Amino acid sequence: MKLFQPLILFLTFSAACGLRCYTCTAAEPKSCTDTKACSVLFNRCYDMVTKGCQSSALCYGAMSCCEGDLCNSSAQLGSSFLLIMLTSAILKLFL
């Protein structure tokens, strides 16, 4: 039980810290594995020639925007909420 408490705390804290997006520039496309915590003003991740954080009001045209942590990667990842719910279900099942 003591092992699961820090895990749950870590997952909850990471979800509460805000949106995270992959970031890179056209000049350095190999850096697209870098992540960034977005400021409160940005609620979407974008993926064009570059990647980063964006406001939903500015997501239009050729810009591909998505919601959720690290959603602008080539391999889609689940949200933190889903991970927290799955962890909670496993703990309920086994404890």
BABAMAR-679487 format. One record per atom (N, C-alpha, C): residue in three letters; atom name; residue number from 0; x, z, y. Coordinates in pm, whole numbers. Each point is the difference from the previous one (the first is absolute). Example, Ala and Ser with C-alpha at 12.3 -4.5 7.8 and 13.67 -1.06 7.14 Angstrom:
2
code ALA; site N; pos 0; X 1319; Z 780; Y -569
code ALA; site CA; pos 0; X -89; Z 0; Y 119
code ALA; site C; pos 0; X 90; Z 0; Y 120
code SER; site N; pos 1; X -35; Z -72; Y 105
code SER; site CA; pos 1; X 82; Z 6; Y 119
code SER; site C; pos 1; X -77; Z 73; Y 109
END
This chain:
95
code MET; site N; pos 0; X 82; Z 0; Y -119
code MET; site CA; pos 0; X -82; Z 0; Y 119
code MET; site C; pos 0; X 86; Z 0; Y 125
code LYS; site N; pos 1; X 109; Z 73; Y -2
code LYS; site CA; pos 1; X 86; Z 8; Y 118
code LYS; site C; pos 1; X 65; Z -134; Y 33
code LEU; site N; pos 2; X 15; Z -85; Y -100
code LEU; site CA; pos 2; X 58; Z -132; Y 22
code LEU; site C; pos 2; X -98; Z -92; Y 71
code PHE; site N; pos 3; X -130; Z 15; Y -28
code PHE; site CA; pos 3; X -99; Z -89; Y 58
code PHE; site C; pos 3; X -33; Z 33; Y 145
code GLN; site N; pos 4; X 13; Z 124; Y 41
code GLN; site CA; pos 4; X -33; Z 39; Y 137
code GLN; site C; pos 4; X 87; Z -73; Y 103
code PRO; site N; pos 5; X 133; Z -6; Y -17
code PRO; site CA; pos 5; X 80; Z -76; Y 98
code PRO; site C; pos 5; X -33; Z -149; Y -2
code LEU; site N; pos 6; X -33; Z -54; Y -116
code LEU; site CA; pos 6; X -35; Z -141; Y -9
code LEU; site C; pos 6; X -127; Z -30; Y 78
code ILE; site N; pos 7; X -101; Z 82; Y -18
code ILE; site CA; pos 7; X -126; Z -19; Y 73
code ILE; site C; pos 7; X 23; Z 17; Y 149
code LEU; site N; pos 8; X 77; Z 98; Y 40
code LEU; site CA; pos 8; X 30; Z 22; Y 141
code LEU; site C; pos 8; X 73; Z -120; Y 59
code PHE; site N; pos 9; X 97; Z -54; Y -71
code PHE; site CA; pos 9; X 75; Z -116; Y 48
code PHE; site C; pos 9; X -91; Z -121; Y 16
code LEU; site N; pos 10; X -86; Z -27; Y -99
code LEU; site CA; pos 10; X -90; Z -115; Y 7
code LEU; site C; pos 10; X -101; Z 13; Y 113
code THR; site N; pos 11; X -51; Z 121; Y 18
code THR; site CA; pos 11; X -95; Z 23; Y 108
code THR; site C; pos 11; X 67; Z -16; Y 135
code PHE; site N; pos 12; X 121; Z 52; Y 15
code PHE; site CA; pos 12; X 73; Z -10; Y 126
code PHE; site C; pos 12; X 34; Z -145; Y 32
code SER; site N; pos 13; X 40; Z -78; Y -100
code SER; site CA; pos 13; X 36; Z -139; Y 24
code SER; site C; pos 13; X -121; Z -81; Y 43
code ALA; site N; pos 14; X -117; Z 34; Y -52
code ALA; site CA; pos 14; X -122; Z -72; Y 39
code ALA; site C; pos 14; X -43; Z 37; Y 141
code ALA; site N; pos 15; X 26; Z 122; Y 42
code ALA; site CA; pos 15; X -43; Z 47; Y 131
code ALA; site C; pos 15; X 92; Z -44; Y 113
code CYS; site N; pos 16; X 116; Z -51; Y -31
code CYS; site CA; pos 16; X 98; Z -36; Y 103
code CYS; site C; pos 16; X -28; Z -133; Y 67
code GLY; site N; pos 17; X -102; Z -72; Y -39
code GLY; site CA; pos 17; X -35; Z -125; Y 64
code GLY; site C; pos 17; X 40; Z -121; Y -81
code LEU; site N; pos 18; X -29; Z -114; Y 58
code LEU; site CA; pos 18; X 23; Z -128; Y -65
code LEU; site C; pos 18; X 149; Z -33; Y -8
code ARG; site N; pos 19; X 41; Z -55; Y -113
code ARG; site CA; pos 19; X 137; Z -49; Y -18
code ARG; site C; pos 19; X -8; Z -148; Y -34
code CYS; site N; pos 20; X 89; Z -79; Y 59
code CYS; site CA; pos 20; X 3; Z -144; Y -23
code CYS; site C; pos 20; X 143; Z -44; Y -30
code TYR; site N; pos 21; X 11; Z -110; Y -74
code TYR; site CA; pos 21; X 130; Z -63; Y -17
code TYR; site C; pos 21; X 34; Z -69; Y 131
code THR; site N; pos 22; X 127; Z 2; Y 37
code THR; site CA; pos 22; X 44; Z -65; Y 124
code THR; site C; pos 22; X 121; Z -88; Y -27
code CYS; site N; pos 23; X 6; Z -111; Y 71
code CYS; site CA; pos 23; X 118; Z -87; Y -3
code CYS; site C; pos 23; X -13; Z -102; Y 111
code THR; site N; pos 24; X 108; Z -68; Y 29
code THR; site CA; pos 24; X 0; Z -105; Y 101
code THR; site C; pos 24; X 31; Z -133; Y -66
code ALA; site N; pos 25; X -29; Z -107; Y 70
code ALA; site CA; pos 25; X 29; Z -133; Y -53
code ALA; site C; pos 25; X 150; Z -21; Y -14
code ALA; site N; pos 26; X 78; Z 67; Y 85
code ALA; site CA; pos 26; X 145; Z -13; Y -5
code ALA; site C; pos 26; X 58; Z 66; Y -124
code GLU; site N; pos 27; X -66; Z 106; Y -50
code GLU; site CA; pos 27; X 48; Z 72; Y -117
code GLU; site C; pos 27; X -112; Z 16; Y -103
code PRO; site N; pos 28; X -39; Z -108; Y -70
code PRO; site CA; pos 28; X -111; Z 11; Y -96
code PRO; site C; pos 28; X 31; Z 89; Y -119
code LYS; site N; pos 29; X 127; Z 26; Y -29
code LYS; site CA; pos 29; X 34; Z 87; Y -113
code LYS; site C; pos 29; X -31; Z 146; Y 31
code SER; site N; pos 30; X -24; Z 32; Y 127
code SER; site CA; pos 30; X -30; Z 138; Y 38
code SER; site C; pos 30; X -148; Z 33; Y -18
code CYS; site N; pos 31; X -78; Z -87; Y -63
code CYS; site CA; pos 31; X -144; Z 23; Y -16
code CYS; site C; pos 31; X -32; Z 114; Y -94
code THR; site N; pos 32; X 99; Z 67; Y -51
code THR; site CA; pos 32; X -25; Z 118; Y -83
code THR; site C; pos 32; X 4; Z 128; Y 84
code ASP; site N; pos 33; X 34; Z -12; Y 129
code ASP; site CA; pos 33; X -1; Z 116; Y 89
code ASP; site C; pos 33; X -144; Z 38; Y 32
code THR; site N; pos 34; X -25; Z 131; Y 14
code THR; site CA; pos 34; X -134; Z 47; Y 36
code THR; site C; pos 34; X 6; Z 73; Y 132
code LYS; site N; pos 35; X -115; Z 11; Y 63
code LYS; site CA; pos 35; X -9; Z 63; Y 131
code LYS; site C; pos 35; X -132; Z 76; Y 10
code ALA; site N; pos 36; X 4; Z 118; Y 57
code ALA; site CA; pos 36; X -123; Z 74; Y 30
code ALA; site C; pos 36; X -55; Z -55; Y 131
code CYS; site N; pos 37; X -122; Z -46; Y -3
code CYS; site CA; pos 37; X -61; Z -61; Y 119
code CYS; site C; pos 37; X -47; Z 108; Y 97
code SER; site N; pos 38; X -1; Z -34; Y 128
code SER; site CA; pos 38; X -52; Z 93; Y 99
code SER; site C; pos 38; X -153; Z 5; Y -12
code VAL; site N; pos 39; X -61; Z 92; Y 67
code VAL; site CA; pos 39; X -145; Z 21; Y -9
code VAL; site C; pos 39; X -77; Z -123; Y 49
code LEU; site N; pos 40; X 56; Z -77; Y 90
code LEU; site CA; pos 40; X -67; Z -117; Y 55
code LEU; site C; pos 40; X -19; Z -112; Y -101
code PHE; site N; pos 41; X 82; Z -3; Y -103
code PHE; site CA; pos 41; X -5; Z -107; Y -98
code PHE; site C; pos 41; X -70; Z 45; Y -127
code ASN; site N; pos 42; X -100; Z -77; Y -42
code ASN; site CA; pos 42; X -78; Z 37; Y -119
code ASN; site C; pos 42; X 1; Z -108; Y -108
code ARG; site N; pos 43; X 85; Z -101; Y 15
code ARG; site CA; pos 43; X 13; Z -107; Y -98
code ARG; site C; pos 43; X 147; Z -35; Y -18
code CYS; site N; pos 44; X 31; Z -58; Y -116
code CYS; site CA; pos 44; X 132; Z -59; Y -23
code CYS; site C; pos 44; X -18; Z -151; Y 11
code TYR; site N; pos 45; X 103; Z -71; Y 45
code TYR; site CA; pos 45; X -11; Z -145; Y 7
code TYR; site C; pos 45; X 113; Z -66; Y -77
code ASP; site N; pos 46; X -26; Z -125; Y -38
code ASP; site CA; pos 46; X 97; Z -78; Y -77
code ASP; site C; pos 46; X -10; Z -145; Y 47
code MET; site N; pos 47; X 96; Z -42; Y 78
code MET; site CA; pos 47; X 11; Z -139; Y 44
code MET; site C; pos 47; X 139; Z -47; Y -37
code VAL; site N; pos 48; X 77; Z -43; Y 97
code VAL; site CA; pos 48; X 142; Z -27; Y -21
code VAL; site C; pos 48; X 74; Z 133; Y -3
code THR; site N; pos 49; X -51; Z 94; Y 74
code THR; site CA; pos 49; X 53; Z 137; Y 3
code THR; site C; pos 49; X -106; Z 93; Y -57
code LYS; site N; pos 50; X 35; Z 126; Y -17
code LYS; site CA; pos 50; X -94; Z 101; Y -49
code LYS; site C; pos 50; X 9; Z 122; Y 89
code GLY; site N; pos 51; X -109; Z 77; Y 9
code GLY; site CA; pos 51; X 2; Z 121; Y 79
code GLY; site C; pos 51; X -139; Z 57; Y 19
code CYS; site N; pos 52; X -15; Z 83; Y 104
code CYS; site CA; pos 52; X -125; Z 67; Y 33
code CYS; site C; pos 52; X -73; Z -78; Y 109
code GLN; site N; pos 53; X -134; Z 6; Y -2
code GLN; site CA; pos 53; X -79; Z -74; Y 97
code GLN; site C; pos 53; X -133; Z 69; Y 21
code SER; site N; pos 54; X -60; Z -23; Y 115
code SER; site CA; pos 54; X -134; Z 49; Y 29
code SER; site C; pos 54; X -102; Z -99; Y -55
code SER; site N; pos 55; X -113; Z 47; Y -48
code SER; site CA; pos 55; X -102; Z -89; Y -56
code SER; site C; pos 55; X -54; Z -96; Y 105
code ALA; site N; pos 56; X 3; Z 39; Y 128
code ALA; site CA; pos 56; X -48; Z -87; Y 107
code ALA; site C; pos 56; X 86; Z -126; Y 15
code LEU; site N; pos 57; X 124; Z 8; Y -44
code LEU; site CA; pos 57; X 92; Z -114; Y 15
code LEU; site C; pos 57; X 18; Z -79; Y -129
code CYS; site N; pos 58; X -75; Z 33; Y -103
code CYS; site CA; pos 58; X 9; Z -71; Y -129
code CYS; site C; pos 58; X -97; Z -117; Y 0
code TYR; site N; pos 59; X 50; Z -117; Y 30
code TYR; site CA; pos 59; X -82; Z -121; Y -2
code TYR; site C; pos 59; X 90; Z -121; Y -16
code GLY; site N; pos 60; X -59; Z -114; Y -27
code GLY; site CA; pos 60; X 76; Z -123; Y -16
code GLY; site C; pos 60; X 83; Z -1; Y -127
code ALA; site N; pos 61; X 125; Z -43; Y 13
code ALA; site CA; pos 61; X 90; Z -13; Y -116
code ALA; site C; pos 61; X 55; Z 134; Y -47
code MET; site N; pos 62; X -21; Z 105; Y 78
code MET; site CA; pos 62; X 54; Z 130; Y -38
code MET; site C; pos 62; X -81; Z 61; Y -113
code SER; site N; pos 63; X 66; Z 33; Y -107
code SER; site CA; pos 63; X -65; Z 63; Y -115
code SER; site C; pos 63; X 13; Z 150; Y 13
code CYS; site N; pos 64; X -113; Z 69; Y 19
code CYS; site CA; pos 64; X 1; Z 146; Y 14
code CYS; site C; pos 64; X -69; Z 65; Y -119
code CYS; site N; pos 65; X 40; Z 122; Y -30
code CYS; site CA; pos 65; X -61; Z 73; Y -111
code CYS; site C; pos 65; X -4; Z 148; Y 34
code GLU; site N; pos 66; X -85; Z 74; Y -71
code GLU; site CA; pos 66; X -13; Z 145; Y 19
code GLU; site C; pos 66; X 63; Z 71; Y -118
code GLY; site N; pos 67; X 62; Z 113; Y 26
code GLY; site CA; pos 67; X 55; Z 83; Y -107
code GLY; site C; pos 67; X 152; Z 3; Y 3
code ASP; site N; pos 68; X 54; Z 107; Y -53
code ASP; site CA; pos 68; X 145; Z 18; Y -3
code ASP; site C; pos 68; X 69; Z -112; Y -76
code LEU; site N; pos 69; X 101; Z -56; Y 63
code LEU; site CA; pos 69; X 88; Z -101; Y -60
code LEU; site C; pos 69; X -77; Z -117; Y -60
code CYS; site N; pos 70; X -113; Z -36; Y 61
code CYS; site CA; pos 70; X -82; Z -109; Y -52
code CYS; site C; pos 70; X 58; Z -137; Y 32
code ASN; site N; pos 71; X 97; Z -10; Y 89
code ASN; site CA; pos 71; X 55; Z -130; Y 38
code ASN; site C; pos 71; X 123; Z -40; Y -81
code SER; site N; pos 72; X 6; Z 47; Y -123
code SER; site CA; pos 72; X 110; Z -41; Y -89
code SER; site C; pos 72; X -46; Z -118; Y -83
code SER; site N; pos 73; X 92; Z -63; Y -70
code SER; site CA; pos 73; X -39; Z -109; Y -88
code SER; site C; pos 73; X -70; Z 54; Y -125
code ALA; site N; pos 74; X 37; Z 120; Y -42
code ALA; site CA; pos 74; X -67; Z 66; Y -112
code ALA; site C; pos 74; X -94; Z 105; Y 58
code GLN; site N; pos 75; X -128; Z -16; Y -19
code GLN; site CA; pos 75; X -98; Z 91; Y 58
code GLN; site C; pos 75; X 7; Z 137; Y -66
code LEU; site N; pos 76; X 4; Z 102; Y 81
code LEU; site CA; pos 76; X 5; Z 138; Y -48
code LEU; site C; pos 76; X -131; Z 69; Y 32
code GLY; site N; pos 77; X -36; Z 100; Y -78
code GLY; site CA; pos 77; X -122; Z 75; Y 26
code GLY; site C; pos 77; X 17; Z 92; Y 119
code SER; site N; pos 78; X -108; Z 47; Y 52
code SER; site CA; pos 78; X 7; Z 89; Y 115
code SER; site C; pos 78; X 36; Z 141; Y -43
code SER; site N; pos 79; X 41; Z 81; Y 94
code SER; site CA; pos 79; X 33; Z 139; Y -29
code SER; site C; pos 79; X -122; Z 77; Y -47
code PHE; site N; pos 80; X -116; Z -35; Y 54
code PHE; site CA; pos 80; X -122; Z 68; Y -40
code PHE; site C; pos 80; X -25; Z -16; Y -150
code LEU; site N; pos 81; X 18; Z -121; Y -49
code LEU; site CA; pos 81; X -18; Z -26; Y -142
code LEU; site C; pos 81; X 99; Z 81; Y -84
code LEU; site N; pos 82; X 123; Z 9; Y 46
code LEU; site CA; pos 82; X 101; Z 77; Y -71
code LEU; site C; pos 82; X -34; Z 148; Y -2
code ILE; site N; pos 83; X -49; Z 52; Y 108
code ILE; site CA; pos 83; X -40; Z 141; Y 6
code ILE; site C; pos 83; X -118; Z 27; Y -93
code MET; site N; pos 84; X -98; Z -89; Y 0
code MET; site CA; pos 84; X -116; Z 19; Y -86
code MET; site C; pos 84; X 40; Z -8; Y -148
code LEU; site N; pos 85; X 88; Z -91; Y -34
code LEU; site CA; pos 85; X 46; Z -13; Y -138
code LEU; site C; pos 85; X 76; Z 126; Y -42
code THR; site N; pos 86; X 86; Z 51; Y 85
code THR; site CA; pos 86; X 74; Z 122; Y -30
code THR; site C; pos 86; X -94; Z 118; Y -20
code SER; site N; pos 87; X -101; Z 10; Y 88
code SER; site CA; pos 87; X -97; Z 108; Y -13
code SER; site C; pos 87; X -76; Z -9; Y -131
code ALA; site N; pos 88; X -38; Z -120; Y -39
code ALA; site CA; pos 88; X -74; Z -17; Y -125
code ALA; site C; pos 88; X 85; Z 38; Y -120
code ILE; site N; pos 89; X 126; Z -37; Y 1
code ILE; site CA; pos 89; X 92; Z 36; Y -110
code ILE; site C; pos 89; X 17; Z 151; Y -8
code LEU; site N; pos 90; X 16; Z 63; Y 115
code LEU; site CA; pos 90; X 16; Z 147; Y 2
code LEU; site C; pos 90; X -125; Z 69; Y -53
code LYS; site N; pos 91; X -118; Z -48; Y 41
code LYS; site CA; pos 91; X -125; Z 58; Y -48
code LYS; site C; pos 91; X -13; Z -16; Y -151
code LEU; site N; pos 92; X 44; Z -113; Y -49
code LEU; site CA; pos 92; X -11; Z -30; Y -142
code LEU; site C; pos 92; X 89; Z 89; Y -86
code PHE; site N; pos 93; X 121; Z 23; Y 47
code PHE; site CA; pos 93; X 99; Z 73; Y -81
code PHE; site C; pos 93; X 15; Z 148; Y 35
code LEU; site N; pos 94; X -57; Z 46; Y 108
code LEU; site CA; pos 94; X 14; Z 142; Y 37
code LEU; site C; pos 94; X -130; Z 74; Y -10
END
